[in-house]
Amino acid sequence: MTVRDALNSAIDEEMSADPKVFLMGEEVGEYQGAYKITKGLLEKYGPDRVLDTPITEAGFTGIGVGAAYHGLKPIVEFMTFNFSMQAIDHIINSAAKSNYMSAGQISVPIVFRGPNGAAAGVGAQHSQCYAPWFASCPGLKVLAPYSSEDARGLMKAAIRDPDPVVFLENELLYGESFPVSAEVLDSSFCLPIGKAKIEREGKDVTITAFSKMVGYALKAAEILSKEGISAEVINLRSIRPLDRATINNSVRKTNRLVTVEEGFPQHGIGAEICASVVEDSFEYLDAAIERIAGADVPMPYAANLERLAVPQVEDIVRAAKRTCYRSSSLAATA
């Protein structure tokens, strides 16, 4: 099943199960969605539940939050999360804080979803990863799926959750296919928010990643295995709440850590994971933590520079080797 179909089926099933769920955003209806995630939903549920909006994120996001105040369950699509900056006041000040400020009287069951992070050749204003921005705000839940199982299970969890959820997809993953079990295809399937998944078990080094970078980490682990290094790969799935227990338990086993993310290095998700491990498992570390992130520059448009600005599989391999005191140069001369 492709990630695209996993998201589409999850939204379809939740709309079918709960008449309070509705969808709004640019081109979600007549055009079937900019990335075809919402294909077929307008025809099935009609224009009252699948609403095409003008190009005005601040407007339709505010309408969505207001609808959630009154008990509906909106799914607000951003064509890219870069455009959510137009609506960040509604997401942060209206959605995230209302439950606390009303002493629990107002719940805001809303999902903000769309592609996040780098795509290909779309320049600095369409390539930023906003996981650290939203994950720093109490009151929000922030999810970032990798596989079709993640996409389906986490989307259902997000729609059913009573709190606002920021759902960060990846444009380049939409067309990727992953094997799914019969359990995943069941309409009752749902993944817990706040729980990471160990995608590959290992004993020498822990590699944490989310979204597209999970695939890179798994490729790196395969290369490392051929060189005698057993890497454990953790798919975070949930950025807030962060599954600190799974990360720390893994580091206490492997004694080494490499964090991987596509976004900027400063104040990133990797920085938060490093802090958590230093606070809780410092005495277990046998090497300095390695942090792999995007370059600390706005995303270049030129393809050759773009490749240099985002993490590659070989970057993860080199970092893991460094933590195991197996530098590339030493391996080459050995």
N, C-alpha and C positions, 0 to 999 in steps of 0.2 A: 504494500500500500504506500502511495506517495504521502508526503507530509501534507501536501495540498488537500488530498482526499480525506486524510485523517481529520484535519481541521474542519472541512466542509461537513463531514458526517457527524462530528461531535456537535457542531452548531445546529445542524438539522434536527438531530435527535432531541437536543435540549429545547429547541423551539417547539417541537412536536409534543414534548412532555409537559411543558409549562407555558401557558398562553401569555404569561407576563413577560417572557423573554422577547425582545425585539432588537432589530439590527439597524444601525444608521451610519452613514458616512458617504464619502464621495465615490460615486460610480458602483456602489454595492448592489444596485438593483438592475436597471435596464442593461447595463454593460456587463453584468454578472461578476463584478469585482475587478479591480485593477489587475489582480493576480489570480482571478477566477476562484478565490476561496469561497465566495458566496454564490457560486454558480447554481442556478435552479431554485434558489430560495424565494425570489420575488414571485415566480410562477406558482410556487407551492403555497406561500403564505400571504401573498398580496401586498399592496403598497402601504397598508396600515402597519405592517410589521417589518417591512424591509424598505427603509426610507432613504432615497437618494437626497443628498444635501447639496447646497451650494458650496463653493470653495471658501469656507469660513469656519475653520477649526474652533475658534473661540466661541462662535455661535452655537454650532451643533453639539459641542462638548458640554457647554452650559445647559443646553436643553436636556441632554442625557443625564447629567447629574441631578437636575430638577426632577426628572421623571423617576430616578432612583429614590429620591427623597419621598416620593409618593407611592412607593411600593412596586414599581415596575422594575424590570431587570434588563437594562440596555446593554448592548454590545456596541461600543463605539469603535469604528475602524479609522485608523490614520493611514493614509496612503504610504507614509513612511513616518517613523517616530521623530524624525527631524522636524516634521510639521506639528508635532505635539507641543513644541515650544510656543506656538500661537495660543495654546489652550492650557498652559501649565498652571495658571492661576486657578482654573476650575479643578484640575487634577489634584493639586497640592492643597490649596486653601479651602476649596469647597468640598471635594470628595474625601480626601485623606483625613481631615481634621474634624469633620462634623460629628462623627460618632462620639469622640472624646469631649468635644465642646458642648454637646447636648446631654452629657452624662448618660450616654447609651440610648437616648430616646430616638435618635435618628440613625438608622442604618442606611448605608449607601451601597446596595448590591449592583455594582457596575463593572464591566470589563472594558478596558482600553486595550485594543489589540492592533497589530500591524507589524510590518518588517522593521527591524532595528539593526544598526551596525552597517558594515561595509557590504555593498553589492559588487558591481563591476563597472568601472568607468563612469561613475555618476558624480564625481567631484566631492569637495569638502562639505557642501551643504546638504548632501543626501547620504552621507556615509558614516555618521557618528553613532557610537554606541552609547545609549542613555541608561544602561543598567545601573551605573554608579549614582546617577542623578536621582532616579526614583527609589533606589534601594536605600538611600540615606534618609528617607522620610518616614517617620512613624505613622501608622495608619494605612499605609499601602502594603499590599502583597505584590511581589514581583517574581514572575515566572519566565523561564527561558527554555523552551523545549529544544531537543536535538532530533530525536527519532520520531517516527510515526506514532509509536506507543506513547512517547512523551506528549506529543501534540494532541492526541486524542484524549488521553487521561487527564492531562493538566487543563485543557480547555473546558472539559466537563466540570472539573473541580472549581475552576475560576467562575463559571457561570452560576454554579450552585452556591458559591461562597457569599456570606452576607456582607462582606467588606469589599472595598474597591480593589481590583486586581489589574496590574499593568502586565500585559501578556506580550512578551518580546519575541517575535518570530524572526526568521532569517530568510531573506528573499532567495538566496542561492540554494536553500534547503527545500524549497517548495516542491521542486520536481524530483527530489531524491526519493528512491523507494527503499523501504525497510521491511523485513519480515515481521508479520504480526500474528499473534496466537488467536485462537477462538475466544479466549477470555477477553482480549483487548477489543475484539469486534462486538462483544456483548454490549447491549445498550446501557447496562448498569455499571459498566467499567468506569472507574474513577481512580486517579492517583492522589495520594495525600500531599497536600501543600506543606513544604518545609522538610521534605525528605529527599536526600540525594540517592543516586543509584551507582553502585560499583559496577561499571561496565566490563572491567577486566581485572581480575585479581592478580596481585604480584607481591613480592617481598622485599625488593631492593629500593624502590623509590615510588612516592605517591605523586601522581599528576592530576591536578584538578582543572576542570574546564567546563564551559557551558556553551550552549548553542552550537554553531558550526565548528568551534574549536574542539569539541569532543571528538569529532571525526579525525581531526588532525592529531589529537593526542593518541587515539587508537592506532593510527598509522605509525606514529613515532614509537609506540610500545611494541609494535610488530617488528620494526627495524632493530630496536634495542634488544629484543629477545634473541635475535640472531647473533648478537654480540655478547650474550650471556648476562644481560641485565633484565631482571624481571620487574616490570613497571605495573603499578596498580593505577587504573584510570577511574577517576570519580567524575560522573556527570552530575553537576550540581542540581540541575532541574529548577530548583527554587533558590532565587537570589536573596529574597527577603520573605519569610524567615530563612536564614542560612543554616544548613545542617552541620553545625560545628562539631557535633558528636561524631558523625561518620568521618569527617576530615581528620579530627584529632586521633580517633582510634586507628585510622590508617597510618598516620604519621608515627604513632607509637609502635607500629609494627615494622614499618619500612625504615624509619629514622631519617628520611629525606623527603623534601617537598619541592615540586615545581608547580607554580600556578600559571595558567595560560588564559589569556583573554585577548579579544580583538581591539578593545578600546584603548584609550590613553593610559599611560602608566600611573600618572599622579592621581592619588585619591581613588584608585580603582578597586575592583572586586578582589584582585590579587593582593592588594595592600591590606584589605580587611582580613583576608584569610591568613596572611602572614602574621598580623597582629594577634589573631585568635590562637594560632599555633604557638607563637612566642609566649603568650600569656598562660596557656594551658599545658603545653607539651615541650617547653624549651629544653628541659633536661634530657629529652629523648632524641634530640637532633644530633646527628653525627656530621652534618655539613651545613654550610650556609644555605638558606632558602634561595631558590632561583625564581625570578618573576619574569615571565614572558608576556609582553603586551605590544600594542601597536606603537608606532613611532610617535614621539611627542610633538607632532606637527599636524596642521590641518591636512586632511587626506588629499594627496596629489591627484590630478586628473590623468596624467600620462601613465599608461599601463605599466611601463618598466618601473617607474617610481612608486606606483600604487603597490606593486608586489613587495617592494622593499619596506613599505610602511605598515604592512600587516604581518603577523606572525606566520611563519612557514613551518612545515613538518621538521625540516632540518634544524631549525632554531630550538625546537623542543628536544630533539635528539641530543644536540650539543649541550643543552642545559642539564639534561638528565645525566649525561656522562660526567659533566663537571661535578655534580653532587656525589657521584660515585668515584670521584678522583680518577676518572678515565678520560682524560682530555683527548681530543681528536688528534692532536699533533703527536702525543705519546703513542697512541694506537697505531699511527701511521709508521712510526719508526720501529715499533716492536717486532 
